[in-house]
């Protein structure tokens, strides 16, 4: 477990036995701990073992803060609540119904991941409504013995929120601040379907900037200095958005366009990272799925126009 600040730490869930793909943040307090984005059920053994090595049992966990309900962030939540019914789960109002009844969430993910669903994510169990504290954005909440500001930060997902701890200057931003797997790595926007919204994303980044955090904590992966991070992400949102838009004007099938986009992203990453890191980025956020989210976004814009 790695210290972020006094009372705040994080650890690696070693998703699919790979390092630096999914991180869970831990908020320590006198009455126990809170977790931010506990990950999928397939990494529960790592979560439990890492907490135990730090002298923490799951019975010590009081709160779970969910940035958004995608399975790599929140898939284990229902299992944890079933095992420990006293857990309190903070989640945005648009995500709460799908936590309570995950059938549509599972079906949507299955269309993307097919036969790999169980291997990647494992069980996705419902979270009772009584266990959830519903967020809309703009709140100040008490969790894990600390007070967090909450902002609604859609763009990657319509049910995304971010949390800011004023005392430490750390903003826990889920996927809104992108994927950055090494300290000097490329900041990649994850754009899977179904509800990528590039305009909303830019507004969300402005909300995070108004906090003036010293550190951004990314689920993929870990802390990043605030300075320079969001300008780089804005540039790269424009980059991948432009590539996807260009792909739609290319001849061929959608499979051809998707493959071209994925190759272009790999080429861009290859200029800045090694092959192993490029493969890790693709595990954290598949490039083919990123194309699908952006293609859906541009086509919806065209239809509205």
Protein Blocks (a to p, Z undefined) as FASTA:
>chain_A
ZZfbghiacddehgghighkbccdddddfkbccdehebjfklmmmmmmmmmmnopafklp
mbdcdfbfcfklmmmmmmmmmmmmmbccdddfklmmmmmmmmlmmmmmmmmnmmmmmmmn
opaddddfklpccdebhpacdeehiacdddddehjbmkbccdddfknopacehjmnopaf
bfklccdddfbdfkbcfklmmmmmmmmmmnopabdcdfbgcjddfehklmmmmmmmmmmm
mmmmmmmmpgcdfklmmmmmmmmmmmmmmmmmcfklmmmmmmmocfklmmmmmmmmmmmm
mmmZZ
